[in-house]
Amino acid sequence: MNLFLNSMEETTFQKIAAFQYSSEASIFKGKLESEGIRVFVRDNNTVDANPMYSNAIGGIKLFVKNEDFVKAKTVLSEISAYSLNENDELIKCPKCGAEKIEMVTSIKDLKTLIAFIFSLLFVLMPIYSKHRYKCNKCNFEFN
């Protein structure tokens, strides 16, 4: 047992990424593991039990060993942070032409607002939400 403790003390970890939802973390964890990098996940059970805690605790965190950190950063940098269309091309903003587009949950119509309030009152996951694209350059939202 002493040998185990000594080997664990020598191994240190670094946070490689944090995600709001466990599904996102699982995708990136799977990508890293497919490249032979061992990944350790923290706070996924807390967020899965109550998704409202995600922002409060800093999301679900992925850690890798120090010696794998550079390789893991390289693997993650190859993944586009922005939304792609069905042809794997970056989506362009119809207003300014920028390619830094993210999918967001929007509460701009009455049906989505009512569902959101209902979810808050009864501490439920949102039963209805409208997803839209949002340009990171001009903040324009579109379908």
C-alpha positions as CSV (number, residue, x, y, z in Angstrom):
1,M,0.0,0.0,0.0
2,N,2.8,2.4,0.7
3,L,4.2,1.9,-2.8
4,F,0.7,2.9,-4.2
5,L,0.7,6.1,-2.1
6,N,4.2,7.0,-3.2
7,S,3.3,6.6,-6.9
8,M,0.1,8.6,-6.5
9,E,2.0,11.5,-4.8
10,E,4.4,11.8,-7.7
11,T,1.6,12.0,-10.3
12,T,0.1,15.5,-10.6
13,F,-2.8,16.5,-12.8
14,Q,-3.8,19.6,-14.6
15,K,-7.3,20.8,-15.6
16,I,-7.5,20.6,-19.4
17,A,-11.1,21.8,-19.8
18,A,-14.5,22.5,-18.1
19,F,-18.0,22.0,-19.5
20,Q,-21.5,23.0,-18.5
21,Y,-23.1,19.6,-19.3
22,S,-21.9,16.0,-18.8
23,S,-22.7,15.1,-22.4
24,E,-20.2,17.7,-23.6
25,A,-17.5,16.5,-21.2
26,S,-18.2,12.9,-22.3
27,I,-17.6,13.7,-25.9
28,F,-14.2,15.4,-25.2
29,K,-13.2,12.7,-22.7
30,G,-13.9,10.1,-25.4
31,K,-11.8,12.0,-28.0
32,L,-8.9,12.3,-25.6
33,E,-9.1,8.6,-24.6
34,S,-9.2,7.6,-28.3
35,E,-5.8,9.3,-28.6
36,G,-4.4,7.2,-25.6
37,I,-4.7,10.0,-23.0
38,R,-6.2,9.0,-19.7
39,V,-8.8,11.5,-18.5
40,F,-10.1,12.1,-15.0
41,V,-13.5,13.7,-14.6
42,R,-14.6,15.8,-11.6
43,D,-18.0,17.2,-10.5
44,N,-20.0,15.2,-13.1
45,N,-22.2,13.5,-10.5
46,T,-23.0,16.8,-8.8
47,V,-24.0,18.4,-12.1
48,D,-25.9,15.4,-13.3
49,A,-27.9,15.4,-10.0
50,N,-28.7,19.1,-10.3
51,P,-27.7,20.9,-13.5
52,M,-28.4,24.3,-11.9
53,Y,-25.2,23.8,-9.9
54,S,-23.0,23.6,-13.0
55,N,-22.1,27.3,-13.2
56,A,-21.8,27.7,-9.4
57,I,-19.1,24.9,-9.2
58,G,-17.3,25.8,-12.4
59,G,-18.8,23.0,-14.5
60,I,-17.6,19.4,-15.1
61,K,-13.8,19.4,-15.2
62,L,-11.5,17.2,-17.2
63,F,-8.0,16.5,-15.8
64,V,-5.0,14.8,-17.5
65,K,-1.6,13.9,-16.1
66,N,1.0,16.6,-16.4
67,E,3.0,14.5,-18.9
68,D,-0.1,14.2,-21.2
69,F,-1.1,17.9,-20.9
70,V,0.6,19.2,-24.1
71,K,-0.6,16.2,-26.2
72,A,-4.2,16.7,-24.8
73,K,-4.1,20.4,-25.6
74,T,-3.0,19.6,-29.2
75,V,-5.9,17.1,-29.6
76,L,-8.5,19.5,-28.2
77,S,-7.2,22.4,-30.4
78,E,-8.0,20.3,-33.5
79,I,-11.7,20.4,-32.5
80,S,-13.6,23.4,-33.8
81,A,-15.0,25.5,-31.0
82,Y,-17.6,26.9,-33.4
83,S,-20.7,25.5,-35.1
84,L,-20.3,23.6,-38.4
85,N,-22.9,22.9,-41.1
86,E,-23.7,19.5,-42.6
87,N,-20.6,19.9,-44.9
88,D,-18.3,20.4,-41.9
89,E,-17.8,24.0,-42.8
90,L,-18.0,26.9,-40.3
91,I,-21.4,28.6,-40.3
92,K,-21.2,32.2,-41.4
93,C,-23.2,35.0,-39.8
94,P,-25.8,36.4,-42.2
95,K,-25.3,39.9,-40.8
96,C,-21.5,40.4,-40.6
97,G,-20.1,37.3,-42.3
98,A,-18.0,36.1,-39.3
99,E,-17.4,32.4,-38.8
100,K,-17.4,32.4,-35.0
101,I,-20.9,31.1,-34.5
102,E,-22.1,29.2,-31.4
103,M,-25.4,27.4,-30.7
104,V,-27.2,29.0,-27.8
105,T,-30.5,28.5,-25.9
106,S,-32.7,31.5,-26.5
107,I,-35.6,32.8,-24.5
108,K,-37.0,35.3,-26.9
109,D,-40.5,34.0,-27.5
110,L,-43.4,33.5,-25.1
111,K,-43.5,29.7,-25.2
112,T,-39.9,29.4,-24.2
113,L,-40.3,32.0,-21.4
114,I,-43.2,30.1,-19.9
115,A,-41.4,26.8,-20.1
116,F,-38.3,28.4,-18.4
117,I,-40.4,29.9,-15.6
118,F,-42.2,26.6,-15.1
119,S,-38.9,24.7,-14.9
120,L,-37.5,27.2,-12.3
121,L,-40.6,27.0,-10.1
122,F,-40.7,23.2,-10.1
123,V,-36.8,22.7,-10.2
124,L,-37.1,20.7,-13.4
125,M,-34.9,20.5,-16.5
126,P,-36.4,22.8,-19.2
127,I,-39.1,20.9,-21.1
128,Y,-38.9,23.3,-24.0
129,S,-36.1,25.5,-25.2
130,K,-35.3,27.1,-28.5
131,H,-31.8,26.7,-29.9
132,R,-30.5,29.4,-32.2
133,Y,-27.1,30.4,-33.6
134,K,-25.3,33.4,-32.2
135,C,-22.5,35.3,-33.8
136,N,-19.6,36.0,-31.3
137,K,-18.6,39.1,-33.3
138,C,-21.8,41.1,-33.7
139,N,-24.1,39.1,-31.2
140,F,-26.7,38.6,-34.0
141,E,-29.0,35.5,-33.3
142,F,-30.4,33.5,-36.2
143,N,-31.9,30.1,-37.0
